[in-house]
Amino acid sequence: MNAALAPVTETTDIDNETTHVFCCDPDRALCGHDVSNDPEVPNPTPNDCVVCLDLEEQPCPRCGFTPEVDA
């Protein structure tokens, strides 16, 4: 999927930044998290959001983009 990543500080641990993935809406991660004020970071990172990683291989629910998945 053509996506960019944005770090988001978790409310349970302010020292642990979770990286989220977005597609067509740069303000909303695939998991639904608001990333509108977060900078983009390179992929991959050690604290990737597991929900975003699962959804990254599926068609985007907003724009319908279908990623190329290696079979």
ROLO-359017 format. One line per field, with one value per atom (N, C-alpha, C): residue number from 1; residue in one letter; x, y, z. Coordinates in Angstrom, 1 decimal, m for minus. Last residue first. Layout:
BEGIN
seq <- c(NUM,...)
type <- c(A,...)
X <- c(X,...)
Y <- c(Y,...)
Z <- c(Z,...)
//
This chain:
BEGIN
seq <- c(71,71,71,70,70,70,69,69,69,68,68,68,67,67,67,66,66,66,65,65,65,64,64,64,63,63,63,62,62,62,61,61,61,60,60,60,59,59,59,58,58,58,57,57,57,56,56,56,55,55,55,54,54,54,53,53,53,52,52,52,51,51,51,50,50,50,49,49,49,48,48,48,47,47,47,46,46,46,45,45,45,44,44,44,43,43,43,42,42,42,41,41,41,40,40,40,39,39,39,38,38,38,37,37,37,36,36,36,35,35,35,34,34,34,33,33,33,32,32,32,31,31,31,30,30,30,29,29,29,28,28,28,27,27,27,26,26,26,25,25,25,24,24,24,23,23,23,22,22,22,21,21,21,20,20,20,19,19,19,18,18,18,17,17,17,16,16,16,15,15,15,14,14,14,13,13,13,12,12,12,11,11,11,10,10,10,9,9,9,8,8,8,7,7,7,6,6,6,5,5,5,4,4,4,3,3,3,2,2,2,1,1,1)
type <- c(A,A,A,D,D,D,V,V,V,E,E,E,P,P,P,T,T,T,F,F,F,G,G,G,C,C,C,R,R,R,P,P,P,C,C,C,P,P,P,Q,Q,Q,E,E,E,E,E,E,L,L,L,D,D,D,L,L,L,C,C,C,V,V,V,V,V,V,C,C,C,D,D,D,N,N,N,P,P,P,T,T,T,P,P,P,N,N,N,P,P,P,V,V,V,E,E,E,P,P,P,D,D,D,N,N,N,S,S,S,V,V,V,D,D,D,H,H,H,G,G,G,C,C,C,L,L,L,A,A,A,R,R,R,D,D,D,P,P,P,D,D,D,C,C,C,C,C,C,F,F,F,V,V,V,H,H,H,T,T,T,T,T,T,E,E,E,N,N,N,D,D,D,I,I,I,D,D,D,T,T,T,T,T,T,E,E,E,T,T,T,V,V,V,P,P,P,A,A,A,L,L,L,A,A,A,A,A,A,N,N,N,M,M,M)
X <- c(2.1,1.4,2.4,2.4,3.1,2.4,0.0,0.4,1.2,m0.7,m0.1,0.5,m3.7,m2.3,m1.9,m6.2,m5.9,m4.4,m8.2,m6.9,m6.6,m10.6,m10.7,m9.3,m10.8,m10.6,m10.7,m11.7,m12.1,m12.0,m10.7,m12.1,m12.6,m8.2,m8.5,m10.1,m7.8,m8.2,m8.6,m5.0,m6.4,m6.7,m2.6,m2.7,m4.1,m3.1,m2.3,m2.3,m4.3,m5.2,m4.4,m2.1,m3.1,m3.9,m0.9,m0.2,m1.1,m2.9,m2.5,m1.8,m2.7,m4.0,m3.7,m0.1,m0.5,m1.8,2.0,0.6,0.2,5.4,4.3,3.0,8.0,6.7,5.5,10.2,10.1,8.7,9.5,9.9,9.6,10.5,9.7,10.3,9.7,9.2,10.4,10.2,10.4,9.9,7.4,8.7,8.9,5.6,5.9,7.3,4.3,5.2,5.3,1.0,2.2,3.0,m1.6,m0.5,0.8,m3.2,m3.2,m2.0,m3.9,m2.5,m2.3,m6.2,m6.0,m4.5,m6.9,m6.3,m6.1,m7.9,m8.8,m8.2,m6.1,m6.8,m7.8,m5.1,m5.9,m6.7,m5.3,m4.6,m5.6,m5.9,m6.5,m5.8,m4.7,m5.1,m5.6,m4.4,m3.2,m3.5,m6.2,m6.5,m5.3,m5.2,m5.7,m6.0,m3.5,m3.5,m3.9,m1.2,m2.4,m2.3,m0.1,m0.1,m1.4,1.8,0.6,0.7,3.9,3.8,2.6,4.1,3.5,3.4,6.4,5.7,5.3,6.7,6.6,5.8,6.6,7.9,7.8,4.0,4.4,5.8,1.8,3.2,3.8,m0.9,m0.5,0.9,m1.2,m1.6,m1.2,1.4,0.3,0.0,2.1,2.4,1.2,2.7,1.7,2.1,4.2,4.3,3.2,3.2,3.2,3.3,3.9,3.8,3.9,2.1,3.2,2.9,1.6,1.2,2.4,0.5,1.3,0.8,0.8,0.0,0.9)
Y <- c(m12.9,m14.1,m15.2,m9.6,m10.7,m12.0,m7.3,m8.2,m9.3,m4.1,m5.2,m6.1,m2.7,m2.9,m4.1,m0.7,m2.1,m2.3,2.0,1.6,0.1,3.0,1.7,1.3,5.1,5.4,4.1,4.0,5.3,5.5,1.4,1.6,3.0,0.0,1.1,1.3,m3.6,m2.4,m1.2,m4.7,m4.7,m3.5,m4.3,m5.3,m5.4,m2.6,m2.1,m3.0,m3.9,m3.2,m2.7,m4.8,m5.7,m5.1,m2.3,m3.3,m4.3,m1.1,m0.5,m1.5,m2.9,m2.8,m2.2,m2.5,m3.8,m3.8,0.2,m0.2,m1.5,m0.3,m0.1,m0.6,0.3,0.3,0.5,0.4,m0.7,m0.8,1.1,1.5,0.4,1.0,0.6,1.2,4.3,2.9,2.0,7.6,6.5,5.2,9.7,9.1,8.0,12.8,11.6,11.1,14.3,14.3,12.9,15.0,14.2,14.2,16.0,16.9,16.1,13.9,15.2,16.1,11.4,11.6,13.0,9.6,10.9,11.2,6.2,7.1,8.5,4.3,5.3,6.3,2.6,2.1,3.1,4.2,3.1,2.6,7.7,6.4,5.3,10.8,9.6,8.4,12.7,13.1,11.9,11.9,12.1,12.4,9.7,10.8,10.9,7.6,8.8,10.0,6.2,6.1,7.4,5.6,6.2,6.1,4.0,4.1,4.8,4.9,4.5,4.7,4.0,4.5,3.9,5.1,4.1,4.7,5.7,6.2,5.1,5.9,4.9,5.4,7.7,7.5,6.5,7.7,8.9,8.7,5.4,5.5,6.5,5.7,4.9,5.0,7.2,7.8,7.0,7.2,6.5,7.2,9.4,9.1,8.4,8.5,9.0,8.5,9.1,8.6,9.3,8.0,9.2,8.6,7.1,6.8,8.0,6.5,7.1,6.8,4.2,4.9,5.5,2.2,3.5,4.2,m1.2,0.0,1.2)
Z <- c(m3.3,m3.1,m2.8,m2.1,m2.7,m2.4,m2.9,m1.9,m2.6,m3.6,m4.3,m3.2,m2.3,m2.3,m3.1,m3.6,m3.3,m3.4,m2.6,m3.1,m2.7,m1.6,m2.4,m2.9,0.0,m1.4,m2.3,2.6,2.1,0.6,3.1,3.2,2.7,1.0,1.8,1.9,1.1,0.4,1.3,3.3,2.8,1.9,4.4,3.3,2.8,6.5,5.4,4.2,8.6,7.6,6.4,10.0,9.5,8.4,10.7,9.9,9.3,12.3,11.0,10.1,14.4,13.7,12.3,15.4,14.9,14.1,14.8,15.3,14.6,15.4,14.5,15.1,16.7,17.4,16.5,15.1,16.0,16.7,11.6,13.0,13.9,8.1,9.3,10.6,7.1,7.4,7.4,8.6,7.6,8.1,9.5,9.8,8.8,9.7,9.0,9.4,12.8,11.7,11.0,13.7,13.9,12.7,13.7,14.2,14.3,12.8,12.1,12.5,13.5,13.3,12.7,15.2,14.7,14.7,14.3,15.2,14.5,12.6,13.1,14.0,11.4,12.6,13.2,9.4,9.0,10.2,10.7,10.4,10.0,9.4,10.0,9.6,7.9,9.3,10.1,5.3,6.1,7.6,3.6,4.5,5.5,2.1,1.4,2.3,4.4,3.0,2.4,7.2,6.6,5.1,10.2,8.7,8.2,13.1,12.5,11.0,15.8,14.4,13.7,19.1,18.2,16.8,21.5,20.4,19.4,24.9,23.8,22.7,26.8,26.2,25.1,27.8,27.0,26.4,28.0,28.2,27.3,27.5,28.6,28.9,25.2,26.5,27.7,22.8,23.5,24.8,20.2,21.6,22.3,17.0,17.9,19.3,13.8,15.2,16.1,10.7,11.6,13.0,7.3,8.7,9.6,4.3,5.0,6.5,1.5,2.8,3.4,m0.8,m0.7,0.5,0.0,0.0,0.0)
//
